[in-house]
Amino acid sequence: MVYRFKKQDMTVTFAFRDDRKRIVQLALGSEMRTFELEEFTDFWLTMIEEGRKATSAYLESLGWLPRHRGKDDRLHQSWIHAQSHISDLLFDSWTIRMPS
């Protein structure tokens, strides 16, 4: 299965290695990196968490979000609205291609 994120010039390919181990190939522009599925999952979750931290700090600096006092504040409605808006901006032009 192949996911293409046109805006970011990124391709994520899920496949099987010769020994039937699941792998993920992540290509950004002309650079490609191959991960085992577990490695990729850890990597992607780390990227999401770091992205959320950076987004929160940026939105707080603009005054769009109240300052967070703890982890429970992340469930605040304005946080959810801001995150869904940012997701729309990031993933507005991606396609999925299934192998034939």
C-alpha positions as CSV (number, residue, x, y, z in Angstrom):
1,M,0.0,0.0,0.0
2,V,1.4,3.4,-0.9
3,Y,0.4,6.8,0.5
4,R,1.5,10.0,-1.3
5,F,1.5,13.4,0.4
6,K,1.8,15.7,-2.6
7,K,2.2,18.9,-0.7
8,Q,5.2,17.5,1.3
9,D,6.6,15.5,-1.6
10,M,6.4,12.4,0.7
11,T,5.7,8.8,0.0
12,V,5.0,6.1,2.6
13,T,5.1,2.5,1.3
14,F,4.0,-0.5,3.4
15,A,5.4,-3.8,2.2
16,F,6.8,-7.2,3.1
17,R,10.5,-8.0,3.2
18,D,11.8,-11.3,1.7
19,D,11.5,-13.0,5.1
20,R,7.8,-11.7,5.3
21,K,8.7,-9.1,7.9
22,R,6.6,-6.0,7.5
23,I,8.5,-2.9,6.5
24,V,7.8,0.7,5.8
25,Q,9.7,2.8,3.3
26,L,9.5,6.6,3.9
27,A,10.6,8.8,1.1
28,L,10.8,12.6,1.4
29,G,11.9,14.1,-1.9
30,S,14.8,12.0,-3.1
31,E,15.8,10.6,0.3
32,M,14.4,7.2,1.4
33,R,14.6,5.4,4.7
34,T,13.4,1.8,5.4
35,F,12.0,0.9,8.8
36,E,10.6,-2.3,10.3
37,L,6.9,-1.6,11.1
38,E,7.5,-1.4,14.8
39,E,10.4,1.1,14.3
40,F,8.2,3.2,12.0
41,T,5.3,3.2,14.5
42,D,7.6,4.5,17.3
43,F,9.1,7.1,14.9
44,W,5.7,8.3,13.7
45,L,4.2,8.6,17.2
46,T,7.3,10.6,18.3
47,M,6.8,12.9,15.3
48,I,3.2,13.4,16.2
49,E,3.9,14.2,19.8
50,E,6.7,16.6,19.0
51,G,4.5,18.2,16.4
52,R,1.7,18.7,18.9
53,K,4.1,20.2,21.4
54,A,5.4,22.7,18.8
55,T,1.9,23.5,17.5
56,S,0.6,24.1,21.1
57,A,3.5,26.4,21.9
58,Y,3.0,28.3,18.6
59,L,-0.8,28.7,19.1
60,E,-0.3,29.7,22.7
61,S,2.2,32.4,21.6
62,L,-0.5,33.7,19.2
63,G,-3.1,33.7,22.0
64,W,-5.3,31.2,20.2
65,L,-5.0,28.7,23.0
66,P,-4.9,29.2,26.8
67,R,-1.7,28.2,28.5
68,H,-1.7,24.5,29.5
69,R,-1.3,23.6,33.1
70,G,-1.4,19.8,32.7
71,K,-2.0,17.0,30.3
72,D,-5.8,17.1,30.9
73,D,-5.9,20.6,29.4
74,R,-5.2,19.0,26.0
75,L,-8.8,17.8,25.9
76,H,-10.0,21.4,25.9
77,Q,-12.4,22.1,23.0
78,S,-10.2,24.8,21.5
79,W,-7.3,22.4,21.4
80,I,-9.3,19.8,19.6
81,H,-10.6,22.4,17.1
82,A,-7.1,23.8,16.5
83,Q,-5.6,20.3,15.9
84,S,-8.3,19.3,13.4
85,H,-7.7,22.6,11.5
86,I,-4.0,22.0,11.4
87,S,-4.5,18.4,10.2
88,D,-6.7,19.7,7.4
89,L,-3.9,22.1,6.4
90,L,-1.2,19.3,6.4
91,F,-3.2,16.6,4.7
92,D,-5.3,18.4,2.2
93,S,-3.7,16.8,-0.9
94,W,-2.8,13.2,-0.4
95,T,-3.7,10.1,-2.4
96,I,-3.7,6.4,-1.7
97,R,-2.6,3.9,-4.4
98,M,-3.2,0.2,-3.9
99,P,-1.0,-2.2,-5.8
100,S,-2.8,-3.9,-8.7
